[in-house]
C-alpha cells in the first residue's frame, strides 16, 4: 500500500514540477487496456460546466472535491479547439475543499476550448469530471457593447445638440452613445451650426468641446483630423493634403477619404451647406501584414463567425487565410445573415451586410457588379439584381445573367432564422468595344493607332485593349487621346482642337491620374502634381507617377515632331495594398431593381410579374405612387378587389396627390366596384335590388368603343356582395331599365404616354467643376415619377445614375460631381411618369451626349499664354496655351508599355532675390549694403541641368591700408560689385529618393567678379564648384540650400589696396512656400566670404525671393 502511494505521489509531483508556470503539456487520452477513471457521477467532484465565457474576460473554473480522503491538488486538462494535446493546469486551494483556476486568455484564440477535471487521492484511483474522449466545450462570445457617456460642450452654452438627427438637449449636455460612428450637429441660437462625425470607442468616456463658426451664413468649411495624424486626404477623388487639414467647400455632396500606409482606409460622404462647418475625425486601425478581412454591419456590434468560429464583433478587422470561407453575423433581435466569400491571396477584402429584424421569414439577397442582371433561382427568373426575396428552406441553385457577360451560378442552402447574401462579379464576354468620336470643329480627320479612320463624327468597333485616337484639322493643333477599351465597352469622346500656334509652338503632354495629386516626373525631373499639362519637345522620354500608398507607374512615351501637338495620358494608380469591396444592397437599390422589372413585365403584359415587382418595391420604400401602379397591374390582371384596396391605399397615403391622378384613382375605384356588384336596381333613385338565392344571369350593356372596358376585366358576378356604392349622379338620377344591368361609368382613356422631356445638351464643361444638368419634364395627365441623369467617362465602364430633382416650375436638376467631369464624359437623361410610362430620354445609352472637357482659363494663365505665344507671319494667332486645370483620366497603362504618340520636357525655372547684407573686413567697422540677384536654370535631357546667375551689390565701402593699423584712418568709396556665374550639373536626387522629394545638383562652372570703385577696380575670373539642394518637407514647404566655392583662374593686374582676390565661399539656406504648382516665395539666409591678399571681407544677410517655372 505504501509503495503504491509513493508511486502515485511521485507521478503527480513530476507533473507539478513540469508545470511550475502552471502549464504542463500531456497526452491525456485513454490508453488501450487501461481502466478509465471513475466519473464525477459518483459525487466526488462538484462542478458546473463552463459553456460560454465572454471574450477578453478572465476564464475561471471552480470545483469542489467531496471525497474526505487525503487529496492532491486537482488538475484541469484543457486544449484549444482543433488541438490534439491537453495542457495540465493546477487548481489553487480556496479552503473547504474548494478549488479555483484562471486559464490564460490565449486558450480562446480559436473561439472555443475543451477541458476536463481530474482529482487524485492518496488512496484509490483518480476521479475525473469529464474525460479526454468526452470533454466539456466552452465557447467564447462577445458581450454586447455598453453605452458610453459622452459630454458635449460649446464655448457659448445653450446651443442645440442633435445626435444622428435626434435632438439631445442644450449644451453642455451628457448623453449615452453606443460604440461606433455617430453624426453630431450643434446649432447656436443665432443660426450658426457645425456638424461632426465621431467614432465612439467602447469603454472610453468622451468629453469634447465643439467649436462653432465665427459667423452665420459664411461659406461651408471642412476640417479633417486623423489618429494617427499625417494621413493623406482625398476630396472627391483628388489628393488635397494631409491631416490635420481644412478647406472651404462648395455646397453639395462630397466624398472625403483618408489613407495612411499600414492603416485601414476610411471614407465618408458629407453634405456641405452654406454657413455650416463639417469636422471629420478618423481613427485609422492598423492593418495586419497579411491580407485582411474587414466586415461592417448595419447595425454594428454583430458577432462575426468565420467557418463556424467566433472571431469578434463588427466592425471587424483581422487577417484571414486565402481561399473560400463561410461568414455568419449574429445580433440579438435580428436575423442572422450569412455569405460565402473568397479571400484573395494578395489583397484585402471588405464586406458590408445588413441584419434584418428577427420577425419574418429568412431572405436571399443577390447582388452583382454591375447590377441589372437577371436572377434565376431553380431555373425560374425572379427579378433583377440587386434582388431580395423569400425562398423555401433548403438547397437552391442561383444564377445571374446579363447581356455581354458570362452567366455565373452558385449553390446555396437556406437555413431557418438566417438571411443569405450572394455577391456575383460576372466576367465580360470577350469581344470588340465600340468608340464614338465627335470633334470641334466638325469634320476633323481621325486616325486610330496610326491608321486613318475617316472624318468626325466617327463610330466603329475596336478590339479591346489600348488605343491612340488622334484628331487633326488644318489651322489647328493636333490632339491625341489615349484610351483603353474593355471587352464590349462603349466610349464616347468629344475632343476640341485649339488654333495653331505657329511653327515654333512646342508640343504639349497632359497627364492625369486617379487619384489626382500624384507627382509627375519627366525624364527623372519633377514636373508637378497631376493633373499636369506642360510644354515639351519632340523625342522619346519616360513618364513616371509617384504617390504615397500607391504603386509607382512609369512608361516610355514619344511625341511627334508636329508643332503644338498635344498628347493626353490617363493613368489609374494601383494601391500598394489593393482591396476588394462587396456591399449588401440598401433598400432603395432593391426597390429600384424591383421597379425596373415590374415596368418591363407591365409593358410585356405579364401583370402577375408586374404585381409582384410593384409590391416588393413598395415594401422597401413605401412610396404611395407604387400603390397606384400596383392597383393598375391588379386591375389589368382582373383582380378587382385587390385593385380597389390598392387604389384606396394610394389615396390614403398620398397626402397631396396630383389632381389628375387622384381623379383617375377615384374613377377606377367606381368602375371596379360596379363590376363586382349585382347589377339589379330595386327602384329609381339608385336603390339596389335585394340579392336572391338563385339570381338570373346578368347581361352587361356594351359601352361605346372609346370606353370599352379592358378585356382582362372580369364580368359582374351574380350574387356578389360589395360595400355601398359612392354616389354617381349621372346614374342615380335616371330611372333604370330593369331589363338590363346598370351601365358602367364612363372612364377616360388610360394614360400610356411618357412625359415630355426637353433638354439643351451641354457640349463643353470646365474640368474640375461640378456639372449642373437641367431638363424640363412635363406630363399633362400624370405626375412625373422617376427621373435620372446617367453618366460615364473613360474610367467608368458602366453608366452611373443620380436622380433629377425638382427645381423651379417644371425644371429638374442633377449635379454631376466635379471628380466625374473628365475626358470621355458622356451622359443621357430619362424620366417616367407616376404610372410607369416611359422612359422619355434626351440622349440614349447607345448615343449619349458627349462633352468636351476643357481647362479652366484664368487672367493670369491668359497673360502667361500671351507672353510666351510665338507670333507667326501675318499677325497674332488667337490660340490658348497653358497648364490644364483639374481633369481626370483613368485609362490603365501597363508598366513599360509604349504609348504610340511621342514626350519630353525642357523646363525653365527663374528666381529673383532682393535683400540686404552686413559686410565687415579687417580694421574696419561693418556696413550695410544692398543685394539683388537673378537666377535661371534649365532642365536638360537625361538629368542634366544648366544654370545662369547674376548678382549686384552696392555699398559705401571703407578702406584702410594694411600699412596703417589705425582703423580711424580710413576712407570710404562708393563701390559696386557684379557677379556672373555660368554652370552645368547633374540631378542626383532621383537616384537617392525615388519619390522625387529631394533635388541634389552638383555643378561646375565659371565665376566672373568685378569690383568697381574710384580707388582700385578689380576683375576676377574663377572656377566655381557648387552644390544645390532642395527637399520637399510637405506639400507647402520646401527646404533649400546652396554652397559655392570659387578659386582664381585669372585676375586683372590693376593695383588694389586690398590685394589680389584669392578665393570665395558663398552659402545660402532657407525655406520656400510653393503655391499654384508653378510659383514659390522664398526666405533665405546668405553668407559670403571673399578673401584678398591683405583682408577677408565677410557678409551676412537676408533675402526674399520669388521663383516661377514654365
VOTORNU-197282 format. One record per residue (C-alpha): residue in three letters; x, z, y. Coordinates in steps of 0.02 Angstrom, whole numbers, plus 50000, padded with zeros to 5 digits. Layout:
// residues N
ALAXZY/...
//
This chain:
// residues 1110
UNK500005000050000/UNK501415004650119/UNK502334988550077/UNK500774978350116/UNK500534987250282/UNK502344984050330/UNK502194965450290/UNK500614963750394/UNK501364973150539/UNK502964962750533/UNK501964946650533/UNK500944952150685/UNK502474958750777/UNK503314941950756/UNK501804933650832/UNK501784945650979/UNK503644943651007/UNK503454924851014/UNK502054926751143/UNK502934937751270/UNK502194926751406/UNK500534929451314/UNK500564912351229/UNK501034907651052/UNK500794890250979/UNK500194892350799/UNK499464881350666/UNK497824890850648/UNK496994880050518/UNK496414886050347/UNK497674883050208/UNK497224877350032/UNK496974891549912/UNK496884904850047/UNK495314915250057/UNK494534913850231/UNK494474929850335/UNK492844939450345/UNK491704933550484/UNK491064943950627/UNK489354944250549/UNK489954959650456/UNK489874968350625/UNK491724971950656/UNK491854961050816/UNK490544961150953/UNK490714946151070/UNK489554934951169/UNK490214917051154/UNK490774909051316/UNK489844892451326/UNK490094887351509/UNK491304892651644/UNK491484886951824/UNK492934875251855/UNK494314883951951/UNK493644901551917/UNK494594913951805/UNK494224911651619/UNK493854929051550/UNK493474932851366/UNK492854950151319/UNK492624957751146/UNK492354974751064/UNK493004979150891/UNK491914991750799/UNK492994994650644/UNK493615012750651/UNK495195008350555/UNK496845007550648/UNK496844991550748/UNK498184979850808/UNK497874970750973/UNK496634956550940/UNK497144938550969/UNK496174924051045/UNK496654907050974/UNK496224893351099/UNK496594874851123/UNK496114861351247/UNK494874848151193/UNK495714834951087/UNK497214845751043/UNK497674849150861/UNK498564865950883/UNK497874882650941/UNK498834893951057/UNK498804912551022/UNK498434924351167/UNK498484943351156/UNK496984953051220/UNK497264968451329/UNK496514985451280/UNK495254992151406/UNK494785008051310/UNK493345012351194/UNK493964998451080/UNK493544985551214/UNK494744971151245/UNK494884957651378/UNK495894941551402/UNK496174930051551/UNK496584912451493/UNK497624900651601/UNK496584888151701/UNK497624873651632/UNK496664875051470/UNK495184866751557/UNK496134851151611/UNK495134840451489/UNK493464848351538/UNK493234859851388/UNK494174870851264/UNK493894878651092/UNK494284896251036/UNK494004909950907/UNK494484928450899/UNK495484936950763/UNK495754955850738/UNK496984963750615/UNK496934981550548/UNK498144992450455/UNK497044990750302/UNK496054975950237/UNK496014957650286/UNK495964950850463/UNK494254949150542/UNK493774933450638/UNK492404929150760/UNK492294910350738/UNK493604900950639/UNK494834886450655/UNK493564874850574/UNK492074881350673/UNK492744887050841/UNK491684890850994/UNK491654877251127/UNK491704881651311/UNK491334867951438/UNK491884868051620/UNK490604864551755/UNK490694862651942/UNK489604875352032/UNK488534868352172/UNK489444869552339/UNK488964883752452/UNK488424880552631/UNK489744882852764/UNK489444891952928/UNK489814880253072/UNK489834885753253/UNK489734873053393/UNK490124876853575/UNK490204867053737/UNK491104870653900/UNK489394871353981/UNK488204881653871/UNK486414876053845/UNK486714858553777/UNK485564852553638/UNK486384850753467/UNK485744838453337/UNK486444838053160/UNK486044822453060/UNK484664818253186/UNK483864835553166/UNK483834847153316/UNK484794863153278/UNK484704872953442/UNK485624875753604/UNK487504878553615/UNK488314889953569/UNK487434888953401/UNK487894892753220/UNK487134882653078/UNK487384881552890/UNK488034864652834/UNK488314858252660/UNK490044851552620/UNK490274833152658/UNK490084821452807/UNK488874825252948/UNK488464817553116/UNK488274829453263/UNK487604824653433/UNK487704835553588/UNK486604831553739/UNK486844840353906/UNK485324844154015/UNK485854830454137/UNK485894817154001/UNK487744816853959/UNK487974815353772/UNK489304814053640/UNK489244810453455/UNK490494815853322/UNK490654812853137/UNK491394827753047/UNK491874831352867/UNK491444849152815/UNK492584856552681/UNK491944869152552/UNK492354887352588/UNK493104883752759/UNK492184890352913/UNK492044878553058/UNK492144883453241/UNK492324869153362/UNK492134865453546/UNK491284848853579/UNK491844840653743/UNK490514831953847/UNK490824816253950/UNK491324819354130/UNK489844809354196/UNK488214802154134/UNK487944783454119/UNK489784779154104/UNK490494766653979/UNK490424770553794/UNK492054777653728/UNK492824780653557/UNK494064793953505/UNK494864793953333/UNK495894807853254/UNK496534809653077/UNK497284822852964/UNK498714819052948/UNK498984810453115/UNK499864793853137/UNK498604783353038/UNK498344765453092/UNK496644762453174/UNK495644746653141/UNK494194742353257/UNK493064728353194/UNK494444722453078/UNK495854722153206/UNK497314734453210/UNK497214742653381/UNK498324758153374/UNK498734774253284/UNK497884791253284/UNK497554800353397/UNK496764785253481/UNK495454782353615/UNK494684766853695/UNK493154761253791/UNK491884751753686/UNK490604738453719/UNK488844744053670/UNK488304739353495/UNK488824741653315/UNK490654743653270/UNK491664746953113/UNK493084759553127/UNK494354761752988/UNK495984771452970/UNK497414768152850/UNK498974777952809/UNK500234774752672/UNK499894785852521/UNK498174791052585/UNK496404785452545/UNK495744772652669/UNK494224778552766/UNK492934768152859/UNK491364772252958/UNK490044762553051/UNK489604768053228/UNK488384762653363/UNK489084763453539/UNK487864766953681/UNK488084767353868/UNK488624784553927/UNK488974791553753/UNK490644796853682/UNK490934794553496/UNK492264805753417/UNK492794802353238/UNK493844814653138/UNK494514807752974/UNK495254818052833/UNK496344806752727/UNK496564813252549/UNK498224810052466/UNK498174795952340/UNK498934798252166/UNK500414787252123/UNK499444778951982/UNK497884768152011/UNK496474779852057/UNK494584780152045/UNK493544785252195/UNK491724789952164/UNK490464793652302/UNK488634797752280/UNK487074799652383/UNK486764814052394/UNK488544820652374/UNK489044835052262/UNK488584826952096/UNK489634831451944/UNK490714817251878/UNK490884814551691/UNK492074801051629/UNK491974796551445/UNK490954812351414/UNK492164824351501/UNK491754832651668/UNK493114828851794/UNK492464835651959/UNK491154832552093/UNK490824818752217/UNK491714813752325/UNK492904811752178/UNK494694805152180/UNK495854805252029/UNK496954793551928/UNK496094785251779/UNK496904775351639/UNK496664756551641/UNK495264749951531/UNK493394751751507/UNK492584768851537/UNK490854776651547/UNK490394786151705/UNK488914798251723/UNK488404807551881/UNK487304823051871/UNK486484833652005/UNK485114846751995/UNK483414839852042/UNK483994821752020/UNK484014809551877/UNK485704806051802/UNK486484789251841/UNK487734780751728/UNK488774764951728/UNK490154756551633/UNK491674751651734/UNK493344743351701/UNK494824751751784/UNK496104738751842/UNK497924740751793/UNK498684738151965/UNK497364742752094/UNK496184756752143/UNK494314756252111/UNK492924763352220/UNK491154766352158/UNK489644772252256/UNK487974776352173/UNK486314784152220/UNK485444797652118/UNK483544796052112/UNK482284810152115/UNK482004818951949/UNK480194812951940/UNK479854795551874/UNK480494785251731/UNK482324780051713/UNK482774763851801/UNK484014749951775/UNK484874743351932/UNK485804726751928/UNK486934720852070/UNK488054705752086/UNK489344698652204/UNK488684687652278/UNK486884693452271/UNK485364682352244/UNK485744679352060/UNK484294678551937/UNK484174693951824/UNK483684690551644/UNK483274705551533/UNK483004702151349/UNK482784683451384/UNK481474686451520/UNK481834683351703/UNK481324698751803/UNK482004696151979/UNK483494692852092/UNK485004703752123/UNK485024716952184/UNK483644721852064/UNK482984738552003/UNK481584741751880/UNK480924752451739/UNK481254747251559/UNK480914754651388/UNK482224766551321/UNK483454758951200/UNK484574743751192/UNK484394728751308/UNK485374713051349/UNK485564709551534/UNK486134692751603/UNK486384686351781/UNK486314667951828/UNK486714659551993/UNK486964641352037/UNK488804637252049/UNK489334652451945/UNK489594655751761/UNK488244666351681/UNK488774684251642/UNK487924696151522/UNK488124713951462/UNK487284725251334/UNK486574741651398/UNK485724756751319/UNK484424765851423/UNK484274784551395/UNK482974797351445/UNK483194805151619/UNK484644793651660/UNK484684778651776/UNK485904764951734/UNK486854754151856/UNK487644737351812/UNK488764727551930/UNK489244709451897/UNK490544698351980/UNK490204681151903/UNK491564668051914/UNK491304652052011/UNK491134636151911/UNK492644625151939/UNK492274610152046/UNK492594602252215/UNK492224610652378/UNK491374602152524/UNK492074600452701/UNK491144595452859/UNK492124592253020/UNK491434589653195/UNK492554586853346/UNK492554587053534/UNK492744573653594/UNK491734564653460/UNK492444550353358/UNK494154558453340/UNK495204552253196/UNK495324563953047/UNK496734564952920/UNK496664576552769/UNK498294580952682/UNK499124566452773/UNK497834553452720/UNK496654545252843/UNK494854551052813/UNK493934541552949/UNK493204547453113/UNK492164562753155/UNK490914568553105/UNK491634569352929/UNK490824576152773/UNK491534574752599/UNK492094583352441/UNK493854590152416/UNK494684598352267/UNK494844617252277/UNK496474623652349/UNK497474622252510/UNK497194607852630/UNK497814602352801/UNK496494594852917/UNK497234585453065/UNK496234577553206/UNK496884566453344/UNK496244555653486/UNK497064545253621/UNK497414555853776/UNK497264572353682/UNK498424583953590/UNK498364582753401/UNK497724598153309/UNK497974603553128/UNK496964617153043/UNK497464624952877/UNK496024628952757/UNK495844634952579/UNK494334629152479/UNK493684639452335/UNK492774630252195/UNK491094623852260/UNK491394631852431/UNK490684623852588/UNK491674624552751/UNK491074618452922/UNK492364615853060/UNK492084611553242/UNK493764607853324/UNK494044604953510/UNK495514594653571/UNK496364598253737/UNK497014584953855/UNK498784578753825/UNK500144587453924/UNK501394573253937/UNK502864567653831/UNK503784584153859/UNK502354595553805/UNK503024607053668/UNK502144608953501/UNK501144624853476/UNK500944636053324/UNK499494648253315/UNK499494661853182/UNK498164674553145/UNK497954687353008/UNK496624698052930/UNK496774711652981/UNK497374707153155/UNK498864715653235/UNK500194710453109/UNK501924707153183/UNK502364688653180/UNK504174683453153/UNK504774665753178/UNK506474662153101/UNK506774680853093/UNK506384683653277/UNK504914694453329/UNK503624684353423/UNK502224697053440/UNK500664704053356/UNK499324692553288/UNK498334683353346/UNK499784674053423/UNK499964656453492/UNK501674651153555/UNK502614635253606/UNK503874628653479/UNK504984613753445/UNK504884601353301/UNK505754605953140/UNK505644616752986/UNK505594635553006/UNK504964651352925/UNK503434661652971/UNK503334679952921/UNK501964693152948/UNK502304711852935/UNK501014725752944/UNK501164743652884/UNK500214746252723/UNK500124727652682/UNK501244716052584/UNK502424705552689/UNK501884687352694/UNK503064672852725/UNK503014653952711/UNK504074639152769/UNK503244627852896/UNK503624611252980/UNK502984604253145/UNK502994585453175/UNK503834577753325/UNK502214574853419/UNK502044580753600/UNK500814595153615/UNK500444595753428/UNK499554611953380/UNK499594619953207/UNK498414634153162/UNK498854645253014/UNK497754659052947/UNK498294672552826/UNK497364685952730/UNK498604700152708/UNK498524709552544/UNK498654728652547/UNK500164736252464/UNK498914746252365/UNK497444734952325/UNK495714741452285/UNK494044735352220/UNK492384742352281/UNK490664742152199/UNK489214749852293/UNK487494752752223/UNK486194743152324/UNK485174752852450/UNK483274752252461/UNK483234738952597/UNK484344727252495/UNK483254729652342/UNK481674726552444/UNK482354710452519/UNK482814703752347/UNK481074707752280/UNK480274699752433/UNK481264683652412/UNK480744682252230/UNK478924686052272/UNK478914672252404/UNK479624659752279/UNK478324664652149/UNK476904663552276/UNK477444646052328/UNK477514640852145/UNK475764647652109/UNK476394661751996/UNK475334675252077/UNK475644688351943/UNK477514687051979/UNK477174687452167/UNK476084702952148/UNK477464712252054/UNK478754707152184/UNK477734712152337/UNK477264728652256/UNK479094732652215/UNK479654727952390/UNK478324739352464/UNK478874753952355/UNK480624752652428/UNK480194750952613/UNK478324755052636/UNK478124741152763/UNK476254738152790/UNK476494719352805/UNK476944718852620/UNK475224725952579/UNK474404710952661/UNK475504699352557/UNK475084709452402/UNK473234707752440/UNK473414688952461/UNK474264687452292/UNK472904698052210/UNK471534687552289/UNK472334671252236/UNK472504677652057/UNK470674683452051/UNK470994702252057/UNK469734705052198/UNK469564723952180/UNK471454726052194/UNK471444713952340/UNK470144724352433/UNK471184740152406/UNK472744731652471/UNK471864724352624/UNK471114741252667/UNK472794749952641/UNK473574737452760/UNK472294741252895/UNK472544759952871/UNK474444759852877/UNK474734746553009/UNK474474755953171/UNK474454740753285/UNK474144725253179/UNK474154707953252/UNK472324704753304/UNK472284688253210/UNK472954695853051/UNK471764710653068/UNK470284698853084/UNK470844689152932/UNK471024705152831/UNK469264710752877/UNK468534693652833/UNK469434693452667/UNK468764710852628/UNK466984704852663/UNK467254689352558/UNK467904699252408/UNK466514712252421/UNK465154698952422/UNK465904690052273/UNK465964706352175/UNK464154711952217/UNK462504706452136/UNK461774692852248/UNK459914697552242/UNK459154704752400/UNK457564715252398/UNK456854711252570/UNK457274703752738/UNK458444714152839/UNK459844714252713/UNK459144726552582/UNK459864722852411/UNK458814721952253/UNK458934735752127/UNK460014732451976/UNK459024728051818/UNK459564731451642/UNK459644712951598/UNK459904703751762/UNK459694685051759/UNK461214673951790/UNK461634671451972/UNK461924654452046/UNK463074653752196/UNK462604641752334/UNK464064629952363/UNK464994631752527/UNK465434617152637/UNK467024608352583/UNK468014615552727/UNK467644633352672/UNK467534631252484/UNK468204647052403/UNK469844645752310/UNK469684640252129/UNK470574656052070/UNK469204667452142/UNK468014674552012/UNK466154671252020/UNK464904685352062/UNK464724697251916/UNK462904701351870/UNK462544719851874/UNK464194724451951/UNK464154739752062/UNK465004739852230/UNK465054750552387/UNK463834746452528/UNK464214730652623/UNK464804730952802/UNK463514723752923/UNK463554704852930/UNK462364699453069/UNK462304680953030/UNK461634685052856/UNK460604700852886/UNK459534693053023/UNK458934678652915/UNK457594680252783/UNK458464675352622/UNK457824663152495/UNK457504673652340/UNK457844658952227/UNK459684658152271/UNK461104670552293/UNK461684677152460/UNK462844664352544/UNK464664669652560/UNK465354672152736/UNK466254657652814/UNK468134660552803/UNK469454652152910/UNK470724640752831/UNK472114650852754/UNK473694650852859/UNK475014641152763/UNK476104635652909/UNK477774643652951/UNK478124649953128/UNK478854638353259/UNK480704642053289/UNK481634634153435/UNK483464637253472/UNK484794629353581/UNK486304627853466/UNK487914635853527/UNK489384623753521/UNK490804634053595/UNK491214652553596/UNK492704662953655/UNK493724671153519/UNK493714690053507/UNK491994691853589/UNK490314695853512/UNK489164680653500/UNK487354682553558/UNK486134670753473/UNK484394668853549/UNK482904660053471/UNK481074658353522/UNK479934661553374/UNK478034659453390/UNK476624659953263/UNK474894656153332/UNK473934663053183/UNK475014676653105/UNK476334688453166/UNK478174684453146/UNK478844692652989/UNK480664692052938/UNK481924682953050/UNK483794682453025/UNK485414674153078/UNK486624669352939/UNK488454665452971/UNK490084661852884/UNK491874657252931/UNK493464652152844/UNK493654668552752/UNK491804671652711/UNK491394660152567/UNK489554665052566/UNK488384667452712/UNK488154684852785/UNK486474687952867/UNK485914700053003/UNK484144702453072/UNK483484693553226/UNK482664707553325/UNK481274705453455/UNK481794704353636/UNK480784699553790/UNK479214689153765/UNK479404678653607/UNK481304678853606/UNK482274685753458/UNK484104690453469/UNK485544693053347/UNK487294698653400/UNK488694692453287/UNK490174704653280/UNK491714699353376/UNK492784700353218/UNK491704686653138/UNK491904674053280/UNK493384664853205/UNK493914647253158/UNK492684639053041/UNK491224649053112/UNK489534641453070/UNK487764648453071/UNK485924644853048/UNK484324654153096/UNK482754656152993/UNK481074665053010/UNK479484667852909/UNK477804674252966/UNK476984690352909/UNK476074680852772/UNK477694674652696/UNK477524656752760/UNK479194648652793/UNK480594649152823/UNK480694639152983/UNK482514635353021/UNK483724629853154/UNK485164622953054/UNK485204624452866/UNK486374632352738/UNK486984614752696/UNK487104608552878/UNK487364623852988/UNK487774624053173/UNK489674624353186/UNK490564632053335/UNK492234628053415/UNK493104644753440/UNK494144644153599/UNK495434655353677/UNK494854665753824/UNK495534659753992/UNK496114672154124/UNK496764669054301/UNK498504674954251/UNK498544663654098/UNK497974648854203/UNK499324652254332/UNK500674652754199/UNK499984636854121/UNK500054627954289/UNK501834633954318/UNK502544627754154/UNK501494612054128/UNK502534596254148/UNK501834583254269/UNK501834565954189/UNK501944549954291/UNK500354546154384/UNK499924563754435/UNK499494580254352/UNK498514580454189/UNK497114593254175/UNK497684602354019/UNK497634620353962/UNK499144628953889/UNK499454647053850/UNK499284660353721/UNK497754661553614/UNK496514675353634/UNK495984685553481/UNK495474674053342/UNK495264676453156/UNK495894665653017/UNK495864671352839/UNK496504657452728/UNK497634664652595/UNK499324656152582/UNK500424659152430/UNK502174665652467/UNK503404651452481/UNK502104637752490/UNK502454623152605/UNK501244620752748/UNK501064602252770/UNK501174600552955/UNK502954605253036/UNK503724626153163/UNK504984634353263/UNK505114643853425/UNK506454643853559/UNK505854657953671/UNK506434664253841/UNK506464682153899/UNK506804685854082/UNK507164703154153/UNK507294708354336/UNK508074725154386/UNK508124734254552/UNK508944751254580/UNK510224762154667/UNK511894769754615/UNK513064783454675/UNK514854777354671/UNK516434788154680/UNK518294784854666/UNK519924794454684/UNK520254802854852/UNK518524798654925/UNK516784805854928/UNK515334797454837/UNK514244784454922/UNK512564776454882/UNK512424757854851/UNK511014745954812/UNK510884736454649/UNK509934721054591/UNK510084710754432/UNK509264696054345/UNK509494692954159/UNK508864678954046/UNK509014677453857/UNK508514663053745/UNK508204663753558/UNK509114650053464/UNK508854643953287/UNK509484653853138/UNK509524670453230/UNK510754666053370/UNK510464672253547/UNK511114666053717/UNK511224676953874/UNK511474674054060/UNK511644689054176/UNK511934690754364/UNK512164706854467/UNK512364711054650/UNK512914727454729/UNK513064731354915/UNK513834746654999/UNK514894752855143/UNK516424756955037/UNK517774769455097/UNK519594765455056/UNK521094777255053/UNK522844770555016/UNK523694779854874/UNK525244782454984/UNK524214794155095/UNK523474807954993/UNK522394813655137/UNK520564809555095/UNK520104811355277/UNK521174796455324/UNK520024783455251/UNK519224767755319/UNK517524760555273/UNK517174742155246/UNK515564732955204/UNK515794726955028/UNK514814715254917/UNK515084714454729/UNK514494699854621/UNK514504699454430/UNK514054684354324/UNK514054685254134/UNK513764671854004/UNK513734676753820/UNK513124672353648/UNK512754683053495/UNK511774685453336/UNK510214695553292/UNK510604708653157/UNK509044719453174/UNK508034709953045/UNK509404712452917/UNK509364731252942/UNK507474733952960/UNK506304721152885/UNK504804727052985/UNK505514719653146/UNK505534735853247/UNK507424735053275/UNK508384722253378/UNK510284723453370/UNK511334709753452/UNK513244709953456/UNK513834697253587/UNK515434689353653/UNK515574681053823/UNK516464678553990/UNK516284690154141/UNK516664684554319/UNK516784698154452/UNK517024695454638/UNK517324709054771/UNK517084703454950/UNK517614714055100/UNK518634712255260/UNK520184720455184/UNK520654712655019/UNK519444701754917/UNK519664701254727/UNK519184688254597/UNK519194693454416/UNK518834684054253/UNK518754693654090/UNK518174693053911/UNK516594703153882/UNK516114712153721/UNK514294717653720/UNK513084726653606/UNK511224725853648/UNK509874735453553/UNK508024738853560/UNK506934749453447/UNK505024749553441/UNK504584768253437/UNK502744764053430/UNK501614750453497/UNK501764755053681/UNK503544761953689/UNK505234753553663/UNK506934762053672/UNK508324750853742/UNK510214752253760/UNK511634740553813/UNK513514743353805/UNK514824731553876/UNK516724731653886/UNK517734719053989/UNK519624716153989/UNK520504703954107/UNK520944686154067/UNK521344680254242/UNK521474689854409/UNK521704682354583/UNK523384685254671/UNK522564691954828/UNK523354708454883/UNK522134723154867/UNK522284741054921/UNK521554745954752/UNK522744735954648/UNK522294724154507/UNK520674726554405/UNK521154732354231/UNK519534734754133/UNK517694738754149/UNK516474748854043/UNK514604746954075/UNK513164756753997/UNK511284755654016/UNK509964765853919/UNK508104767853948/UNK506334765253890/UNK505134750653910/UNK503234750753911/UNK502584734253838/UNK500884727853891/UNK499904711853869/UNK501024706153722/UNK502194697053845/UNK502654709453980/UNK503544726153995/UNK504014738954126/UNK505724747254108/UNK506544763054174/UNK508394764854137/UNK509944774854175/UNK511524764754206/UNK513354768654223/UNK514824757654274/UNK516684762054263/UNK517884749554345/UNK519734753854330/UNK521004747154456/UNK522884749654463/UNK522754764654581/UNK520974771054565/UNK519474771354448/UNK517784768054526/UNK516334776654435/UNK514494773354472/UNK512914781454404/UNK511144776154446/UNK509344772454401/UNK508484755554392/UNK506694749654374/UNK506404733454282/UNK505084720754237/UNK505274707954099/UNK504224694054028/UNK504384681753885/UNK503754664053863/
//
